[in-house]
């Protein structure tokens, strides 16, 4: 069991990251820039998906091709993870999408599951968890536990825009088998368990604080 971290460095990721960090970026501009980051991270995260060889008939002749061996399962962690769903479906239009809802107790900072909509079995299928923020790691640990209960094979892929070092360490301490793809590893968590410098609350900046 191990946690591998890939820091995705790309000019378009950096540009969108600058925009979503900016406190003056309004929600209508925050969402497409977050989605652009998701698209680029997911493209990198899916490079190792297994394929099978075959052939197709072109208008001129026969050509060798490779297709995905099995469609992955995309699992957004609600509600912030919805910001990466469109990007994932654009790249993998026939992938299944499951949903895990995890809220954070603002007193204890511990995760509280409230939605669990997953396929009955995840055996043999690549699983990609999408959540823009990896802060304390508590929500992700609980999500991974729910996936393992459905026989998700490791390593489970995790895609997040930002990660805190404390969250990454929590994943390692739990002995999980993960490959994390992120655009940035930030400095630390503050006393309210927010990532610093971060970008604020990813859910609020997508959907508004009243939702």
N, C-alpha and C positions, 0 to 999 in steps of 0.2 A: 504494500500500500504506500502511495506517495502522492504528493501534490506538486504538479509541474505548473509553472507560471510562464506564459509567453506574453511579453510586452510588445504590442503591435505598434510599430513606428511607421507612420505614413503621413505625407504632407496633408492629405485630405482629412485624416483623423485629427491631426494637430489643429487644423483650421476650425473644424467643427467643435473640437474640445474647447478652444478659446471662446467660441461663441456661447456654448452652454455654461461655461464657468461665469461669464459676465452677468452680473446681477441685473443689468439693464436690458438683457435680452428678453423680450416678451414671450409669453407662452406660445403664440402662433409661430414664432421663429425658433423657439427652443425645440419644439417637437421634430421638425424636419432635420435639424442638425443632429439631434440625438439619433434619429433613424439612420442618417448617413453614417454615423459612427457604427451603429449596429450592423449595417450592411457590410462595411469593410472588415469589422471584427469577425463576423460570421463567415465571410469568404475565406479568411485565414483559418478559422477554427474548423472548417469543413474540408480542408485540403487532404486530410488523411482518411476520409470516408471510403469504405471498400467499394470497389467496382467490379463488374463482370464484363468480359469481352464479348463482342458480337459483331454483326455486320448489318448494314442497311443498304438499300438501293438508292443511289443518288440519281438525278436526271441523266447521268452519263454512264455510271458503272456501279460496281459494288465497292463499299468503303468499310474498313474496320472501324469499330466504335467501342466506346466503353460507357456503360450505364451504371447508375448506383445499384449496388447489390441488394440493398434493402433501404427503404425509406426511413429516415430518422424520426424521432419523436421530439418535438419542440415543447419545452415546458417554461412558459413565462411565470415568474413569481409576481402575483398581483400586489398592488396595481401598477407599480412602476414598470414592471416587465412588459406591459402592453406596448411600451414605446419601441420595442424591438420586434414585435410580432409581424408587422407588415413587411419589414426587411426580411425576416426569416421565410415568410410565405412567398415573397417574390423570388427568392433564391431556391426554395424547395416547395413548389406549389402543391405537391401531393403528400407532403409530410403530415403526419398527425400532429395535432396540437392539444396538449393537456394543460390543465391549469392548477396551480397551487396558490392558495391565498394565505399569506402570513402577515399578521399585524404585529406591531411591536408594543409591548406594555411600556408606557412612557415612564413608569416608576422603576421597574426592574430591568427594562431594556431586553427582556426575554421574548422569544417569538411565540405567537399564539395562532395556530392554524385555524382557518375558518372555511376554506374551500379545498377539496381534494377531488379533482376530476381528471383521472388518468386512465389509460387503457388497462384492462384487467391484468395483462402480462406485458412486461417490457423485455422479456428474455430475447436475446439475440439482436436487439435493435439499438443503434446508437442513440443516446439521449443527450440533448443539448438544453441546458438550463440557461434562461436569459433573464437578467436582472441588472439594470444600469449601475446599481451601487452595491458594493461588497463592503459593509462597514464593520460591525462586530462579528459577522459570520454566523450569528445565531440562526437567522432565518434560513440561510443556505444549508447549514447543518441539518436543520429539521426537514428541509425539502429533500436533501439527499437521503435521509432516513426513509422518507415516504417512497422514494424511487427504488431504493434497495429492497423494500418490502414487496415491490412488484417485480423483482428480479432484474432490475436494470443492470447491464453489464458495465464493468469499469474498463478504462477510466471514463467517468461521466464528464462531458465537456461543459464548462461554465463560461459564459460570455458576459462581461460587465464593462461599463465605460470607465469606472473608477474603482480602485481597491484601496483599502487601508491596510497597513502592515499588520495591525492587530487582528483583522479579519483573516488574512492569509495565515497567520500563525495559529489561529483557532482551528482552521481547517487541517493544518498539519498535526496539531495536538490531538485532534479527533481520529487521526489515522485513516483519513478518507482517501479514496483513489480517484483523483480528479485531475483534469487539465484545464487550467484557468487562462482565458484570453482576456486581456484588458488593455485599455488605451493609456492608463496611467496608474502608478502606485503612489498615492499621496503621502503626506507627512505623518499624520496621526489622527486619532479620534479625540474630540473635545469632551468635556464633562457630560454633554448631552448625547454622546455617542454619534455625533455627526462628523463626517470626514472633513478634514482641514488640509488644504484650502477648499477642496470639494466644489460643490455647485448648489448647495442647499438641499431641499427635499425634491427628489426627482419626480415623485408623484404629483406634488403640488405644482411644480413648474410645468408639468404636462397638462394637468386637468383642473388646476385651481385648488386652493386650500379649503374650499367649502364642500368638496366632494368626499 
